[in-house]
Amino acid sequence: MIANKNFIFLTEVESTNNYANHLVLSKAADEGTVVLAQHQKKGRGQQGNSWESEAGKNLLASFILFPQFLTAANQFYLSKIISLALVDFLKPETENVTVKWPNDIYIQNRKVAGILIENSVKGSFLSSSIIGIGLNLNQLEFVSDAPNPVSLKQITAKNYDVENVAVQIWEHFNIWYGKLQTGHLNEIDTAYFKILFRGNEWALFSKQGECFEAKIIGIGEFGQLILEARNGTISKYMFKEVEFVI
Ligand code: BTN
């Protein structure tokens, strides 16, 4: 667990992950620092995409960590625990909250949050990690071409206080981070597997444009998706080697 939480509130920034990265590089941040912004001019998503967020409506946050106990080989555990923390926050608000592997947070068939983790490695261990979270809270219209976005307010019709949500997610995260620090990896694995989108059911996937039916049977040691196809073949996929057909 991290003893101190230190929140930095920004009105506008290019990207909270970039800001957090500057703090790390200039050795100006303690573990547990959280950078929050009302608006990002260049919010970044995965794979060079941009991240849409109307000013003041949503959670845009970057957590700064120095998980020097974690091997680079085990870095997917950070994805697992931030996903678990987001689900912990969302579960009491609504049903059908899942994690679309590797770390998109879904409500039914729509994406409510995205995660962008940027790690630095020293030798075979991590030296720092910036966990960027974009959680759609109060936005009611989405204009970018991002597929199937949704906000929590669109589901619950409630308004959310962004700062209060940030504190709650941080607290959930800190509990999971404590479990990671103390080596409770099996507990994390089991909890993550349980919340997977289309877990434990036959579902459609696509690989190089080809559709096939398969079931998620596990997560590999480096975070790969393990699928069993209808013909019994078991395959492991790295990120982007396979996609859900939604
Ligand atoms: C995704 O593509 O699903 C990941 C989206 C991550 C967006 C968040 S918003 C806060 C942080 N700062 C960024 O520039 N990106 C992440």
py3Dmol code that shows the C-alpha trace and the ligand (Angstrom):
import py3Dmol

protein = """\
ATOM      1  CA  MET A   1       0.000   0.000   0.000  1.00  0.00           C
ATOM      2  CA  ILE A   2       1.053   3.554  -0.565  1.00  0.00           C
ATOM      3  CA  ALA A   3       0.901   5.743   2.528  1.00  0.00           C
ATOM      4  CA  ASN A   4       0.476   9.155   0.965  1.00  0.00           C
ATOM      5  CA  LYS A   5      -1.731  10.288  -1.790  1.00  0.00           C
ATOM      6  CA  ASN A   6      -0.886  13.504  -3.502  1.00  0.00           C
ATOM      7  CA  PHE A   7      -3.372  14.858  -6.040  1.00  0.00           C
ATOM      8  CA  ILE A   8      -2.330  17.490  -8.579  1.00  0.00           C
ATOM      9  CA  PHE A   9      -5.308  19.277 -10.175  1.00  0.00           C
ATOM     10  CA  LEU A  10      -4.828  20.882 -13.579  1.00  0.00           C
ATOM     11  CA  THR A  11      -7.382  22.837 -15.553  1.00  0.00           C
ATOM     12  CA  GLU A  12      -5.876  22.076 -18.907  1.00  0.00           C
ATOM     13  CA  VAL A  13      -2.921  20.012 -20.051  1.00  0.00           C
ATOM     14  CA  GLU A  14      -1.790  18.243 -23.212  1.00  0.00           C
ATOM     15  CA  SER A  15      -2.062  14.850 -21.610  1.00  0.00           C
ATOM     16  CA  THR A  16      -1.961  13.861 -17.949  1.00  0.00           C
ATOM     17  CA  ASN A  17       0.322  10.973 -18.896  1.00  0.00           C
ATOM     18  CA  ASN A  18       2.806  13.400 -20.511  1.00  0.00           C
ATOM     19  CA  TYR A  19       2.644  15.678 -17.468  1.00  0.00           C
ATOM     20  CA  ALA A  20       3.213  12.705 -15.163  1.00  0.00           C
ATOM     21  CA  ASN A  21       6.127  11.606 -17.310  1.00  0.00           C
ATOM     22  CA  HIS A  22       7.793  15.032 -16.934  1.00  0.00           C
ATOM     23  CA  LEU A  23       7.412  14.763 -13.175  1.00  0.00           C
ATOM     24  CA  VAL A  24       9.007  11.317 -13.197  1.00  0.00           C
ATOM     25  CA  LEU A  25      11.894  12.404 -15.433  1.00  0.00           C
ATOM     26  CA  SER A  26      12.603  15.431 -13.288  1.00  0.00           C
ATOM     27  CA  LYS A  27      12.375  13.262 -10.141  1.00  0.00           C
ATOM     28  CA  ALA A  28       9.651  15.590  -8.864  1.00  0.00           C
ATOM     29  CA  ALA A  29       7.037  13.004  -7.952  1.00  0.00           C
ATOM     30  CA  ASP A  30       6.556  10.617  -5.061  1.00  0.00           C
ATOM     31  CA  GLU A  31       4.966   7.244  -5.500  1.00  0.00           C
ATOM     32  CA  GLY A  32       1.209   7.646  -5.416  1.00  0.00           C
ATOM     33  CA  THR A  33       1.099  11.052  -7.069  1.00  0.00           C
ATOM     34  CA  VAL A  34      -2.076  11.439  -9.116  1.00  0.00           C
ATOM     35  CA  VAL A  35      -2.282  13.977 -11.924  1.00  0.00           C
ATOM     36  CA  LEU A  36      -5.856  15.041 -12.736  1.00  0.00           C
ATOM     37  CA  ALA A  37      -7.020  17.371 -15.470  1.00  0.00           C
ATOM     38  CA  GLN A  38     -10.349  18.854 -16.446  1.00  0.00           C
ATOM     39  CA  HIS A  39      -9.334  18.952 -20.070  1.00  0.00           C
ATOM     40  CA  GLN A  40      -6.642  17.434 -22.271  1.00  0.00           C
ATOM     41  CA  LYS A  41      -5.634  19.091 -25.529  1.00  0.00           C
ATOM     42  CA  LYS A  42      -3.936  15.940 -26.759  1.00  0.00           C
ATOM     43  CA  GLY A  43      -5.368  13.126 -24.703  1.00  0.00           C
ATOM     44  CA  ARG A  44      -3.765   9.907 -25.857  1.00  0.00           C
ATOM     45  CA  GLY A  45      -5.372   6.529 -26.304  1.00  0.00           C
ATOM     46  CA  GLN A  46      -3.828   3.205 -27.170  1.00  0.00           C
ATOM     47  CA  GLN A  47      -2.007   2.749 -30.470  1.00  0.00           C
ATOM     48  CA  GLY A  48      -1.600   6.416 -31.226  1.00  0.00           C
ATOM     49  CA  ASN A  49      -5.340   7.112 -31.058  1.00  0.00           C
ATOM     50  CA  SER A  50      -6.631  10.249 -29.383  1.00  0.00           C
ATOM     51  CA  TRP A  51      -8.891  10.159 -26.347  1.00  0.00           C
ATOM     52  CA  GLU A  52     -12.102  12.152 -26.456  1.00  0.00           C
ATOM     53  CA  SER A  53     -13.293  13.871 -23.316  1.00  0.00           C
ATOM     54  CA  GLU A  54     -15.485  16.960 -22.962  1.00  0.00           C
ATOM     55  CA  ALA A  55     -13.923  19.519 -20.574  1.00  0.00           C
ATOM     56  CA  GLY A  56     -14.828  19.027 -16.941  1.00  0.00           C
ATOM     57  CA  LYS A  57     -17.086  16.034 -17.516  1.00  0.00           C
ATOM     58  CA  ASN A  58     -14.937  12.976 -17.024  1.00  0.00           C
ATOM     59  CA  LEU A  59     -12.098  11.482 -15.061  1.00  0.00           C
ATOM     60  CA  LEU A  60      -8.729  12.051 -16.732  1.00  0.00           C
ATOM     61  CA  ALA A  61      -6.029  10.816 -14.404  1.00  0.00           C
ATOM     62  CA  SER A  62      -2.505   9.463 -14.320  1.00  0.00           C
ATOM     63  CA  PHE A  63      -1.183   7.543 -11.349  1.00  0.00           C
ATOM     64  CA  ILE A  64       2.575   7.648 -10.811  1.00  0.00           C
ATOM     65  CA  LEU A  65       4.173   4.524  -9.369  1.00  0.00           C
ATOM     66  CA  PHE A  66       7.649   3.192  -8.793  1.00  0.00           C
ATOM     67  CA  PRO A  67       6.981  -0.558  -8.718  1.00  0.00           C
ATOM     68  CA  GLN A  68      10.617  -1.558  -8.495  1.00  0.00           C
ATOM     69  CA  PHE A  69       9.631  -4.881  -6.926  1.00  0.00           C
ATOM     70  CA  LEU A  70       7.828  -5.934 -10.124  1.00  0.00           C
ATOM     71  CA  THR A  71       9.673  -7.749 -12.897  1.00  0.00           C
ATOM     72  CA  ALA A  72       9.195  -6.489 -16.435  1.00  0.00           C
ATOM     73  CA  ALA A  73       7.855  -9.965 -17.219  1.00  0.00           C
ATOM     74  CA  ASN A  74       5.065  -9.375 -14.695  1.00  0.00           C
ATOM     75  CA  GLN A  75       4.097  -5.886 -15.858  1.00  0.00           C
ATOM     76  CA  PHE A  76       0.661  -7.048 -17.003  1.00  0.00           C
ATOM     77  CA  TYR A  77      -0.259  -7.218 -13.302  1.00  0.00           C
ATOM     78  CA  LEU A  78      -0.546  -3.431 -13.362  1.00  0.00           C
ATOM     79  CA  SER A  79      -3.194  -3.729 -16.080  1.00  0.00           C
ATOM     80  CA  LYS A  80      -4.976  -6.332 -14.014  1.00  0.00           C
ATOM     81  CA  ILE A  81      -5.071  -4.314 -10.809  1.00  0.00           C
ATOM     82  CA  ILE A  82      -6.124  -1.008 -12.347  1.00  0.00           C
ATOM     83  CA  SER A  83      -8.885  -2.858 -14.192  1.00  0.00           C
ATOM     84  CA  LEU A  84      -9.961  -4.460 -10.918  1.00  0.00           C
ATOM     85  CA  ALA A  85      -9.970  -1.074  -9.171  1.00  0.00           C
ATOM     86  CA  LEU A  86     -12.166   0.459 -11.857  1.00  0.00           C
ATOM     87  CA  VAL A  87     -14.566  -2.469 -11.702  1.00  0.00           C
ATOM     88  CA  ASP A  88     -14.666  -2.174  -7.888  1.00  0.00           C
ATOM     89  CA  PHE A  89     -15.785   1.425  -8.282  1.00  0.00           C
ATOM     90  CA  LEU A  90     -18.292   0.736 -11.084  1.00  0.00           C
ATOM     91  CA  LYS A  91     -19.928  -2.452  -9.749  1.00  0.00           C
ATOM     92  CA  PRO A  92     -22.062  -0.754  -7.094  1.00  0.00           C
ATOM     93  CA  GLU A  93     -23.235   1.768  -9.705  1.00  0.00           C
ATOM     94  CA  THR A  94     -24.438  -0.599 -12.400  1.00  0.00           C
ATOM     95  CA  GLU A  95     -24.666  -4.181 -13.614  1.00  0.00           C
ATOM     96  CA  ASN A  96     -22.751  -5.823 -16.447  1.00  0.00           C
ATOM     97  CA  VAL A  97     -19.362  -4.243 -15.774  1.00  0.00           C
ATOM     98  CA  THR A  98     -16.538  -6.235 -17.335  1.00  0.00           C
ATOM     99  CA  VAL A  99     -12.992  -5.887 -18.622  1.00  0.00           C
ATOM    100  CA  LYS A 100     -12.593  -6.389 -22.320  1.00  0.00           C
ATOM    101  CA  TRP A 101      -9.138  -7.914 -22.470  1.00  0.00           C
ATOM    102  CA  PRO A 102      -6.615  -6.521 -22.046  1.00  0.00           C
ATOM    103  CA  ASN A 103      -7.904  -3.435 -20.249  1.00  0.00           C
ATOM    104  CA  ASP A 104     -10.940  -1.695 -21.693  1.00  0.00           C
ATOM    105  CA  ILE A 105     -13.693  -1.321 -19.152  1.00  0.00           C
ATOM    106  CA  TYR A 106     -17.109  -2.150 -20.516  1.00  0.00           C
ATOM    107  CA  ILE A 107     -20.691  -1.724 -19.426  1.00  0.00           C
ATOM    108  CA  GLN A 108     -22.590  -4.299 -21.442  1.00  0.00           C
ATOM    109  CA  ASN A 109     -21.289  -3.829 -24.989  1.00  0.00           C
ATOM    110  CA  ARG A 110     -19.953  -0.316 -24.590  1.00  0.00           C
ATOM    111  CA  LYS A 111     -16.660   1.153 -23.452  1.00  0.00           C
ATOM    112  CA  VAL A 112     -16.831   3.330 -20.352  1.00  0.00           C
ATOM    113  CA  ALA A 113     -13.100   3.577 -19.635  1.00  0.00           C
ATOM    114  CA  GLY A 114      -9.740   3.147 -21.294  1.00  0.00           C
ATOM    115  CA  ILE A 115      -6.331   2.671 -19.743  1.00  0.00           C
ATOM    116  CA  LEU A 116      -2.925   3.677 -21.076  1.00  0.00           C
ATOM    117  CA  ILE A 117      -0.008   2.324 -19.059  1.00  0.00           C
ATOM    118  CA  GLU A 118       3.506   3.562 -19.783  1.00  0.00           C
ATOM    119  CA  ASN A 119       6.296   1.730 -17.994  1.00  0.00           C
ATOM    120  CA  SER A 120      10.019   2.292 -17.717  1.00  0.00           C
ATOM    121  CA  VAL A 121      12.224  -0.703 -17.201  1.00  0.00           C
ATOM    122  CA  LYS A 122      15.630  -0.934 -15.545  1.00  0.00           C
ATOM    123  CA  GLY A 123      17.331  -4.286 -15.999  1.00  0.00           C
ATOM    124  CA  SER A 124      14.671  -6.901 -15.512  1.00  0.00           C
ATOM    125  CA  PHE A 125      12.521  -4.796 -13.160  1.00  0.00           C
ATOM    126  CA  LEU A 126      10.214  -1.839 -13.610  1.00  0.00           C
ATOM    127  CA  SER A 127      11.529   1.503 -12.478  1.00  0.00           C
ATOM    128  CA  SER A 128       8.412   3.613 -12.950  1.00  0.00           C
ATOM    129  CA  SER A 129       4.894   3.272 -14.235  1.00  0.00           C
ATOM    130  CA  ILE A 130       2.357   5.843 -15.325  1.00  0.00           C
ATOM    131  CA  ILE A 131      -1.172   4.521 -15.326  1.00  0.00           C
ATOM    132  CA  GLY A 132      -3.426   6.746 -17.395  1.00  0.00           C
ATOM    133  CA  ILE A 133      -7.169   6.397 -16.897  1.00  0.00           C
ATOM    134  CA  GLY A 134      -9.931   7.932 -18.949  1.00  0.00           C
ATOM    135  CA  LEU A 135     -13.296   7.162 -17.354  1.00  0.00           C
ATOM    136  CA  ASN A 136     -16.413   8.622 -18.961  1.00  0.00           C
ATOM    137  CA  LEU A 137     -18.560   9.955 -16.163  1.00  0.00           C
ATOM    138  CA  ASN A 138     -20.906  12.797 -17.098  1.00  0.00           C
ATOM    139  CA  GLN A 139     -20.505  13.230 -20.865  1.00  0.00           C
ATOM    140  CA  LEU A 140     -23.725  12.726 -22.797  1.00  0.00           C
ATOM    141  CA  GLU A 141     -22.594  12.910 -26.404  1.00  0.00           C
ATOM    142  CA  PHE A 142     -19.525  11.457 -28.061  1.00  0.00           C
ATOM    143  CA  VAL A 143     -18.387  12.817 -31.387  1.00  0.00           C
ATOM    144  CA  SER A 144     -15.138  11.005 -32.231  1.00  0.00           C
ATOM    145  CA  ASP A 145     -15.120   7.806 -34.249  1.00  0.00           C
ATOM    146  CA  ALA A 146     -14.113   5.741 -31.215  1.00  0.00           C
ATOM    147  CA  PRO A 147     -16.258   2.621 -31.255  1.00  0.00           C
ATOM    148  CA  ASN A 148     -19.199   2.301 -28.839  1.00  0.00           C
ATOM    149  CA  PRO A 149     -18.354   4.818 -26.073  1.00  0.00           C
ATOM    150  CA  VAL A 150     -20.654   5.276 -23.099  1.00  0.00           C
ATOM    151  CA  SER A 151     -20.585   7.316 -19.896  1.00  0.00           C
ATOM    152  CA  LEU A 152     -21.718   6.242 -16.474  1.00  0.00           C
ATOM    153  CA  LYS A 153     -24.349   9.001 -16.477  1.00  0.00           C
ATOM    154  CA  GLN A 154     -25.834   7.634 -19.686  1.00  0.00           C
ATOM    155  CA  ILE A 155     -26.465   4.413 -17.791  1.00  0.00           C
ATOM    156  CA  THR A 156     -27.440   5.603 -14.325  1.00  0.00           C
ATOM    157  CA  ALA A 157     -28.769   9.137 -15.044  1.00  0.00           C
ATOM    158  CA  LYS A 158     -26.703  10.332 -12.067  1.00  0.00           C
ATOM    159  CA  ASN A 159     -24.085  13.076 -11.947  1.00  0.00           C
ATOM    160  CA  TYR A 160     -20.639  12.178 -10.667  1.00  0.00           C
ATOM    161  CA  ASP A 161     -18.172  14.358  -8.798  1.00  0.00           C
ATOM    162  CA  VAL A 162     -14.915  13.749 -10.625  1.00  0.00           C
ATOM    163  CA  GLU A 163     -12.646  14.347  -7.642  1.00  0.00           C
ATOM    164  CA  ASN A 164     -14.646  12.082  -5.405  1.00  0.00           C
ATOM    165  CA  VAL A 165     -14.545   9.332  -8.038  1.00  0.00           C
ATOM    166  CA  ALA A 166     -10.776   9.777  -8.355  1.00  0.00           C
ATOM    167  CA  VAL A 167     -10.338   9.266  -4.610  1.00  0.00           C
ATOM    168  CA  GLN A 168     -12.514   6.140  -4.621  1.00  0.00           C
ATOM    169  CA  ILE A 169     -10.637   4.595  -7.532  1.00  0.00           C
ATOM    170  CA  TRP A 170      -7.328   5.454  -5.930  1.00  0.00           C
ATOM    171  CA  GLU A 171      -8.401   3.720  -2.726  1.00  0.00           C
ATOM    172  CA  HIS A 172      -9.502   0.582  -4.553  1.00  0.00           C
ATOM    173  CA  PHE A 173      -6.285   0.623  -6.551  1.00  0.00           C
ATOM    174  CA  ASN A 174      -4.171   1.007  -3.444  1.00  0.00           C
ATOM    175  CA  ILE A 175      -5.680  -2.148  -1.933  1.00  0.00           C
ATOM    176  CA  TRP A 176      -4.873  -4.145  -5.088  1.00  0.00           C
ATOM    177  CA  TYR A 177      -1.422  -2.563  -5.266  1.00  0.00           C
ATOM    178  CA  GLY A 178      -0.810  -3.759  -1.705  1.00  0.00           C
ATOM    179  CA  LYS A 179      -1.746  -7.299  -2.790  1.00  0.00           C
ATOM    180  CA  LEU A 180       0.670  -7.032  -5.700  1.00  0.00           C
ATOM    181  CA  GLN A 181       3.467  -5.810  -3.435  1.00  0.00           C
ATOM    182  CA  THR A 182       2.890  -8.696  -1.053  1.00  0.00           C
ATOM    183  CA  GLY A 183       2.838 -11.286  -3.834  1.00  0.00           C
ATOM    184  CA  HIS A 184      -0.855 -12.225  -3.801  1.00  0.00           C
ATOM    185  CA  LEU A 185      -0.675 -12.964  -7.512  1.00  0.00           C
ATOM    186  CA  ASN A 186      -3.129 -15.874  -7.515  1.00  0.00           C
ATOM    187  CA  GLU A 187      -5.796 -13.748  -5.891  1.00  0.00           C
ATOM    188  CA  ILE A 188      -5.288 -11.056  -8.539  1.00  0.00           C
ATOM    189  CA  ASP A 189      -5.336 -13.631 -11.369  1.00  0.00           C
ATOM    190  CA  THR A 190      -8.567 -15.189 -10.131  1.00  0.00           C
ATOM    191  CA  ALA A 191     -10.303 -11.850  -9.613  1.00  0.00           C
ATOM    192  CA  TYR A 192      -9.262 -10.588 -13.056  1.00  0.00           C
ATOM    193  CA  PHE A 193     -10.349 -13.767 -14.820  1.00  0.00           C
ATOM    194  CA  LYS A 194     -13.779 -13.534 -13.162  1.00  0.00           C
ATOM    195  CA  ILE A 195     -14.558 -10.074 -14.532  1.00  0.00           C
ATOM    196  CA  LEU A 196     -13.595 -10.682 -18.152  1.00  0.00           C
ATOM    197  CA  PHE A 197     -15.929  -9.586 -20.920  1.00  0.00           C
ATOM    198  CA  ARG A 198     -17.333 -12.695 -22.599  1.00  0.00           C
ATOM    199  CA  GLY A 199     -15.601 -14.861 -20.035  1.00  0.00           C
ATOM    200  CA  ASN A 200     -16.762 -18.431 -19.794  1.00  0.00           C
ATOM    201  CA  GLU A 201     -18.969 -18.386 -22.921  1.00  0.00           C
ATOM    202  CA  TRP A 202     -18.586 -19.122 -26.615  1.00  0.00           C
ATOM    203  CA  ALA A 203     -18.024 -15.865 -28.448  1.00  0.00           C
ATOM    204  CA  LEU A 204     -16.921 -14.548 -31.816  1.00  0.00           C
ATOM    205  CA  PHE A 205     -13.363 -13.361 -32.325  1.00  0.00           C
ATOM    206  CA  SER A 206     -11.488 -12.222 -35.389  1.00  0.00           C
ATOM    207  CA  LYS A 207      -7.898 -12.850 -36.392  1.00  0.00           C
ATOM    208  CA  GLN A 208      -6.473 -11.242 -39.529  1.00  0.00           C
ATOM    209  CA  GLY A 209      -9.983 -10.563 -40.744  1.00  0.00           C
ATOM    210  CA  GLU A 210     -11.153 -14.117 -40.184  1.00  0.00           C
ATOM    211  CA  CYS A 211     -13.971 -14.800 -37.708  1.00  0.00           C
ATOM    212  CA  PHE A 212     -14.016 -17.795 -35.424  1.00  0.00           C
ATOM    213  CA  GLU A 213     -15.870 -18.964 -32.353  1.00  0.00           C
ATOM    214  CA  ALA A 214     -13.900 -19.562 -29.198  1.00  0.00           C
ATOM    215  CA  LYS A 215     -13.979 -19.482 -25.429  1.00  0.00           C
ATOM    216  CA  ILE A 216     -11.547 -17.633 -23.151  1.00  0.00           C
ATOM    217  CA  ILE A 217      -9.921 -20.292 -21.023  1.00  0.00           C
ATOM    218  CA  GLY A 218      -7.178 -18.280 -19.385  1.00  0.00           C
ATOM    219  CA  ILE A 219      -4.690 -15.456 -19.373  1.00  0.00           C
ATOM    220  CA  GLY A 220      -1.059 -16.272 -20.141  1.00  0.00           C
ATOM    221  CA  GLU A 221       1.850 -15.372 -17.909  1.00  0.00           C
ATOM    222  CA  PHE A 222       2.567 -12.237 -19.961  1.00  0.00           C
ATOM    223  CA  GLY A 223      -1.082 -11.251 -20.246  1.00  0.00           C
ATOM    224  CA  GLN A 224      -1.860 -13.133 -23.455  1.00  0.00           C
ATOM    225  CA  LEU A 225      -5.438 -14.169 -24.155  1.00  0.00           C
ATOM    226  CA  ILE A 226      -5.782 -17.958 -24.211  1.00  0.00           C
ATOM    227  CA  LEU A 227      -8.607 -19.147 -26.429  1.00  0.00           C
ATOM    228  CA  GLU A 228     -10.027 -22.561 -27.100  1.00  0.00           C
ATOM    229  CA  ALA A 229     -11.610 -22.775 -30.538  1.00  0.00           C
ATOM    230  CA  ARG A 230     -14.645 -24.965 -31.265  1.00  0.00           C
ATOM    231  CA  ASN A 231     -12.396 -27.629 -32.775  1.00  0.00           C
ATOM    232  CA  GLY A 232     -10.478 -27.874 -29.499  1.00  0.00           C
ATOM    233  CA  THR A 233      -7.376 -25.955 -30.631  1.00  0.00           C
ATOM    234  CA  ILE A 234      -5.861 -23.829 -27.881  1.00  0.00           C
ATOM    235  CA  SER A 235      -3.992 -20.663 -28.895  1.00  0.00           C
ATOM    236  CA  LYS A 236      -2.369 -17.760 -27.070  1.00  0.00           C
ATOM    237  CA  TYR A 237      -2.667 -14.254 -28.459  1.00  0.00           C
ATOM    238  CA  MET A 238      -0.722 -11.108 -27.720  1.00  0.00           C
ATOM    239  CA  PHE A 239      -2.469  -7.731 -27.765  1.00  0.00           C
ATOM    240  CA  LYS A 240      -4.014  -6.915 -31.110  1.00  0.00           C
ATOM    241  CA  GLU A 241      -3.368 -10.355 -32.563  1.00  0.00           C
ATOM    242  CA  VAL A 242      -7.013 -11.115 -31.951  1.00  0.00           C
ATOM    243  CA  GLU A 243     -10.122  -8.984 -31.579  1.00  0.00           C
ATOM    244  CA  PHE A 244     -13.552  -9.431 -30.147  1.00  0.00           C
ATOM    245  CA  VAL A 245     -16.358  -9.270 -32.677  1.00  0.00           C
ATOM    246  CA  ILE A 246     -18.923  -7.033 -31.016  1.00  0.00           C
TER     247      ILE A 246
END
"""
ligand_1 = """\
16
BTN
C -7.538 3.726 -24.647
O -7.270 3.992 -25.819
O -8.448 2.947 -24.355
C -6.729 4.349 -23.550
C -7.252 5.715 -23.171
C -6.482 6.358 -22.053
C -6.920 7.786 -21.832
C -6.310 8.388 -20.590
S -7.028 9.945 -20.191
C -5.803 10.237 -18.988
C -4.495 9.716 -19.538
N -3.823 10.740 -20.306
C -3.800 10.456 -21.618
O -3.319 11.184 -22.509
N -4.372 9.256 -21.841
C -4.814 8.650 -20.604
"""
view = py3Dmol.view(width=600, height=400)
view.addModel(protein, "pdb")
view.setStyle({"model": 0}, {"cartoon": {"style": "trace"}})
view.addModel(ligand_1, "xyz")
view.setStyle({"model": 1}, {"stick": {}})
view.zoomTo()
view.show()
